[in-house]
Amino acid sequence: MKLSFSKLLLTAFTAVSAWALALELRSMGNLTPLETRAHHMATSSLPHIFLSLRATQNALLSCDAALSEPTSLLQPTSSFNLITQHCNRVAANTLRWMPSHGHAHFVAALAAHQLGDTHGRAIHVENSQKNAPFEAWLAERRFALAMNQIDISDRDTPGLRADIITLLSTQSGAELLAAYYLRKPTSRSVLGSVAAGAVAEDRVRFLNQLWQKQAKT
C-alpha cells in the first residue's frame, strides 16, 4: 500500500511539474513581435506552485537579460514597462518558494530599480549578496549593476566589497574589474582600496590584468 501511494504521489507531482513548465515556456517564448510578447508576459498568470528548477532558472535568466543594459535601453517604453512588471512577478513568485534564491533577489533588484523603488533595490541586492556570496557569475552581475546603474552614494557598501573580493579570486572576475577600473574612473577608489587589502595572489592577478589592458591601449 505504501508503494502504491508513493507511485501515485510521484505521478501527480510529475504531472503538475510538466503543466507548470509548459505554462511558463508558453508565456516566455512563443510570441513576436516584442510588443505582443511583452503584453502576453505581463498579463499571463503565473502558477502558484513550485516550478521546475530549470523553468525557474530560464525565466530568471530571461528577465535578467531583458532588464539589464544594453537590452533595456533598446526596448519601447510601453513594452519595457510590461516586461518589468512581469519580471517583478517572476522574481516574487520564485522567492515565495525559495526565499534564499540569490539570483531571484538580483532580478527583483533589477525590477525594483526600473520601477524607481530604491529601497526595494537595496534590500534585494543585499539579500542576493547574503544568500549567494561566492557565486562569481552573480557577483559579476551585482558589480555591473552597482557600477552602471546604482547611484554613486550607494556603491561603496560591505556587500559590494565582498563581491569584489570574490571577483579578484577568479580570472574572469579580475578581467572585469580591470576593465571597469580603466573605463570608469568613479570605480577606482573602491577597487583600489579592496585590491590593496586582498591576498597577494589576487592582487597580482588584478594588477596583471591592468597592465595587459593598458598595454593594448
PyMOL commands that set and color helices and strands:
alter all, ss='L'
color gray80, all
select helices_A, chain A and resi 2-29+34-43+53-67+71-73+77-97+102-114+118-131+136-148+152-154+158-168+171-183+185-196+200-216
alter helices_A, ss='H'
color red, helices_A
deselect
rebuild
show_as cartoon
